[in-house]
Amino acid sequence: MSVAITNGIKVSVETFFNERYSTVQENKFFFNYTITITNESNFAMKLIAREWFIFDTLDFPRVVRGEGVIGEQPTIEPGESYSYTSSCDLQSTLGKMEGNYLFENLITFDQVKVKIPTFRLMYPYLLN
């Protein structure tokens, strides 16, 4: 598990290789990741946007930007958590992702950038 805490927001990531949607013979490797965001600050925070940097050892780096996550812009109250699962495809057995969320403090309306920790996407049979 990868974890980062920025400005009172804790981001934890777990990854899973998705064999069902992968085709190893065609170099299509599909991964799921579950992110849990915990608000350890004293203010309600709204997730406004995301920015992902995706690195694949056999492809050009990709950047993905957009509003919210999985079609939502959740508000996370102090002490509460929000989790979601998403996915990424690679052309190789090894890659990584990292990025940032943009949150808005719902009391001060300040916007804060929150780090998404770097996490590996690795074909599980690579080490055998």
C-alpha positions as CSV (number, residue, x, y, z in Angstrom):
1,M,0.0,0.0,0.0
2,S,1.2,3.5,-0.8
3,V,0.3,6.4,1.5
4,A,0.8,10.2,1.4
5,I,-0.5,12.9,3.7
6,T,-0.7,16.5,2.4
7,N,-2.5,19.4,4.1
8,G,-4.4,17.1,6.4
9,I,-5.6,14.8,3.6
10,K,-4.4,11.2,3.7
11,V,-4.4,9.3,0.4
12,S,-3.9,5.5,0.5
13,V,-3.6,3.3,-2.6
14,E,-3.9,-0.4,-3.2
15,T,-3.4,-2.0,-6.6
16,F,-4.6,-5.2,-8.2
17,F,-3.8,-7.0,-11.5
18,N,-7.0,-7.7,-13.4
19,E,-6.4,-10.9,-15.2
20,R,-9.9,-11.0,-16.6
21,Y,-9.4,-7.9,-18.8
22,S,-5.7,-8.5,-19.6
23,T,-4.4,-10.3,-22.7
24,V,-0.8,-11.1,-21.8
25,Q,0.0,-12.5,-25.3
26,E,-1.0,-9.2,-26.9
27,N,0.8,-7.0,-24.2
28,K,-2.4,-5.7,-22.7
29,F,-2.1,-5.5,-18.9
30,F,-5.1,-4.2,-17.0
31,F,-4.8,-3.0,-13.4
32,N,-7.3,-1.8,-10.8
33,Y,-6.5,0.5,-7.9
34,T,-8.5,1.4,-4.9
35,I,-8.0,4.8,-3.4
36,T,-9.1,5.8,0.1
37,I,-9.0,9.5,1.0
38,T,-9.3,10.4,4.7
39,N,-9.9,13.9,5.8
40,E,-7.6,14.4,8.8
41,S,-8.1,18.2,8.8
42,N,-10.6,20.3,10.8
43,F,-12.5,21.4,7.7
44,A,-15.0,19.9,5.2
45,M,-13.1,19.4,1.9
46,K,-14.5,19.0,-1.6
47,L,-12.5,17.1,-4.2
48,I,-12.6,19.3,-7.3
49,A,-10.2,17.8,-9.8
50,R,-7.5,15.2,-10.4
51,E,-4.3,15.0,-12.4
52,W,-2.6,11.7,-13.1
53,F,0.8,10.9,-14.5
54,I,1.0,7.3,-15.9
55,F,4.3,5.7,-16.7
56,D,4.5,2.5,-18.8
57,T,7.9,1.0,-19.5
58,L,6.9,0.3,-23.1
59,D,4.9,3.4,-23.9
60,F,5.0,7.2,-23.7
61,P,4.1,8.8,-20.4
62,R,0.4,9.8,-20.2
63,V,-1.2,12.7,-18.4
64,V,-4.9,12.5,-17.5
65,R,-6.7,15.5,-16.0
66,G,-10.4,16.0,-15.2
67,E,-13.0,17.0,-12.8
68,G,-13.5,14.9,-9.7
69,V,-13.1,11.1,-9.6
70,I,-15.3,8.5,-11.3
71,G,-17.9,11.1,-12.1
72,E,-18.1,12.5,-8.6
73,Q,-16.9,15.5,-6.7
74,P,-17.3,14.2,-3.1
75,T,-17.3,16.3,0.0
76,I,-15.4,14.7,2.8
77,E,-16.1,15.8,6.4
78,P,-13.4,15.9,9.1
79,G,-12.6,12.4,10.2
80,E,-14.5,10.8,7.3
81,S,-13.2,8.8,4.4
82,Y,-14.1,8.3,0.7
83,S,-13.1,5.3,-1.3
84,Y,-13.3,4.5,-5.0
85,T,-11.9,1.9,-7.5
86,S,-10.7,2.8,-10.9
87,S,-8.4,1.2,-13.5
88,C,-5.4,1.7,-15.9
89,D,-4.1,-0.3,-18.8
90,L,-0.5,-0.7,-19.7
91,Q,1.4,-2.3,-22.7
92,S,4.0,-3.7,-20.4
93,T,4.3,-5.7,-17.3
94,L,5.5,-2.8,-15.2
95,G,4.5,0.8,-14.7
96,K,3.6,3.4,-12.1
97,M,1.1,6.1,-11.4
98,E,1.2,9.3,-9.3
99,G,-0.6,12.6,-9.3
100,N,-2.5,15.2,-7.5
101,Y,-6.0,16.1,-6.3
102,L,-7.3,19.6,-6.1
103,F,-9.5,20.1,-3.0
104,E,-11.5,23.1,-1.9
105,N,-11.8,24.0,1.8
106,L,-15.6,24.6,2.2
107,I,-15.1,27.1,5.1
108,T,-12.3,29.3,3.6
109,F,-12.8,28.4,-0.1
110,D,-9.1,28.0,-0.4
111,Q,-7.9,25.4,-2.9
112,V,-5.2,22.9,-1.9
113,K,-3.2,20.5,-4.0
114,V,-3.0,17.0,-2.4
115,K,-0.4,14.5,-3.5
116,I,-1.4,11.1,-4.7
117,P,1.5,8.8,-3.8
118,T,3.5,7.0,-6.4
119,F,2.3,3.4,-6.8
120,R,3.5,0.5,-8.9
121,L,1.5,-1.4,-11.4
122,M,3.2,-4.8,-11.8
123,Y,2.2,-8.0,-13.4
124,P,2.2,-10.5,-10.5
125,Y,4.0,-13.3,-12.4
126,L,6.9,-11.0,-13.3
127,L,8.9,-12.1,-10.2
128,N,8.5,-15.8,-10.8
